[in-house]
Amino acid sequence: MHVCAVRRAIVLTITGRADLLEQGHEGIRSAGGKLFSTPSVIRLQSYIKRPTPRPRLTRKEIFSRDGYKCQYCAIKLDSQHLTLDHVIPRRLGGQHEWENITTACSKCNHKKGGRTPLQAGMRLGAEPIRPRTDIGRTFISYVSQYSEWEQYLVPWYRKSAA
């Protein structure tokens, strides 16, 4: 599953490399003045192997992965009151990667300081891991804008929720 630009979808359908499954609500005019209906959902004639998208390492994604909870004291807070913590501090060779970054409240992050959880006498609630890519959740936000996508996305969303 992939989202592409309308122009690319039109080229793929005109050249016969994709079948049109659903049409969009807008039209697009060519340089010659011809009006084309915009494809909204297309199916490629042959599968194109793409690398699996990987979630970006951002504060928002880390907080989301950890359920907006401090991983040391399990207090749930909003993003303004949470910080990121390197489990193994960078000065001790820890990397800035999914498996070494966790969510912490300011109090716990200050208490831990530049030490490992073991050195600080603290325990992690859950080991930090790289989250899986969830195709259903990735595209479900488009449904409100493109209602015709729903029948194609809901089965993916149900699979990911199970």
Buried (B, 14 or more C-beta within 10 A) or exposed (E): EEEEEBEEBBEBBEEEEBEBBBEBEEEBEEEEEEEEEBBBBBEEEEEEEEEEEEBEEEEEEBBBBBEBBBBBEEBEBEEEEBBBBBBBBEEEEBEEEBEBBBBBBEBBBEBBEEBBBEEBEBEEBEEBEEBEEBBBEBBBEEBEEBEBBEEBBEEBBEEBEE
